[in-house]
Amino acid sequence: MDLPVAPPAFDATSGPQRRDRADTGADIGAGCGLVFLELAVLVADFGLWFLSGFNLDTAKSVKTDSLWGYLTAAAGVGAFALVAALVAARARAIVTVVSQVVMTVVITLVVSAGALAQAHEDGSAGNGGRSCPAVPAGPHCG
């Protein structure tokens, strides 16, 4: 006697819609760890810049270092964050992607603001306090 055979049970892990996303706990841990490390490097970088102009001797006048080298290091951290976001996107680690994109945007804004401030300081230092060169380039130059 032939008994009927039950059809196979539905398995959501196989088939065209298989989930191959990163584990949520590991995703959150990686995102938080990367943000912490990047912030630590940025604090150390700009802390060194701040300490370059810090002196306890009141008789001495100390000028801070140029910001360009420190901005280059910060831009390197931003590039690292962008690469980390791309790698996380490939692994489908959504939390890490979002955190690294946010860090990339914040670092880009900080580097841009620092570059503008340093360019303004470099321009005004050699022109007797004026921010425009000898030949006016815009309407704000007079």
Long-range contacts (C-beta under 8 A, 24 or more apart in sequence): 20-92, 21-92, 21-93, 21-94, 22-88, 22-91, 22-92, 22-93, 22-96, 24-95, 26-93, 27-88, 27-93, 27-94, 27-95, 27-96, 28-95, 30-88, 30-93, 30-96, 31-88, 31-93, 31-95, 31-96, 31-98, 31-99, 31-100, 32-99, 34-81, 34-84, 34-96, 34-99, 34-100, 34-103, 35-99, 35-100, 35-103, 38-77, 38-80, 38-81, 38-103, 38-107, 41-73, 41-77, 42-74, 42-77, 42-107, 42-110, 45-70, 45-73, 45-74, 45-77, 46-70, 46-74, 66-118, 66-122, 67-114, 67-115, 67-117, 67-118, 68-115, 68-118, 70-114, 71-111, 71-114, 71-115, 71-118, 74-107, 74-110, 74-111, 74-114, 75-107, 75-111, 77-107, 78-103, 78-104, 78-107, 78-108, 78-111, 81-107
